[in-house]
């Protein structure tokens, strides 16, 4: 059974960068498109980005386009979310997802 574990979150100043990782276990990621979501306190979970199983198709929310990139390394069974030019409004718990499967999330806090 597929399980997803996020890592790489932390505290960063505005304008800084973080790279989140989504590691899979229980199954290989080769055949899975993977999404990243985030949820800020008091707000609904929102989609941030997704990548197809081959990596050939990638989509981004308008709020992060041109700042975030998504990639995958199927040999490492991992999907990455590179976040640059971070803003305080990017503060949230970030989750990776496939279908109904979500990881436990990793906290990203952008603050001076």
N, C-alpha and C positions, 0 to 999 in steps of 0.2 A: 504494500500500500504506500502510495506516494506521501512523503512528509517533506515539509519545507521549513528551513531554518534561516532567518535573517540575521545579519550581523553588520557591523561597520558604523552604526549610529554613534552619536556623541554630541558634545557641545562645541559649537563653532561660531566664530564671529561673523557678522554680516559681510558678505563678499567672499567668504571662505568656501572651501570645497570638502566634500565627503564622498566616499565610494561605498555604497551598500552592496552586500553580497547576499544572494539567495542560494543556499546549498540544498540539494535534494538528496533524499535517501529513500530506500524502499523501491525505487524505480529509476531508470535513466530518464533524463530530460529530453532526449533526442526527439521524441515525438510530441512534445508538449509546447504549446505557446504559453508564455508566462507573463503575468501582469504584475505591476506594482500599484498598490493603493496606499493612501494615507488617511489618517484620521486625527484631526486636531481636537483639543478639548472643547466639548460642547457643540461639535459639528459632526455632520454625517461623513462616513467614509467616502472618499472620492478616488476615482481612477487617476493615476498619474502617467503611466506609460505601459506599453506592452510590446512584446517581441514574438514573432512567429517561431515555430520550431526550427526552421532553417536559419533564422536571423535575418532573412531577406526583407521582412516587413516589420516596420517599427512605427508606433504611434505615440503621440504625446498630448497631454492636456495643454490647452492654450497657455495656462499659467506657468508652465515649465519649459515650453518649447524654446529652443535656442540656449537654454541653460543646462538642461539635463540630457544625458545620453544613456542609452540602454544597449547592453551587449550580452553575449553569452559565450561560454566555453563548454561545449558539450562533453569534451574529454574530461573536464573537471566537474561536470554535473552541476554547473553554477551559472547563475544569471547575475549580472551586475547592473547597478544604477549609479552612474557617475553624476554627481550633483555639483554644479559650479555656480558661482555668483549667488550664493544662498542668501535668502531674505528672511526676516523674522516670520513672515507669513508662511514660510516652508516648515515651521515648527510643527511636528506631528509625530505620531507613531506610524512607521512605514511597514507595510506588509507585502509579501509577495504571494502570488495566487495562481492556482490552476483550478478551474471549475469551482467546486465547492470547498476546495482545500486552501486554507490560509495558514501561514506560519504564525508564530506568536508576536512577531513584530519587533522592530528596533526603534528606539527613541532618537529622534533628531531634534535638537534644540539650537536655534539660531538666535544668538543674543550677544550684546556687547557687555 
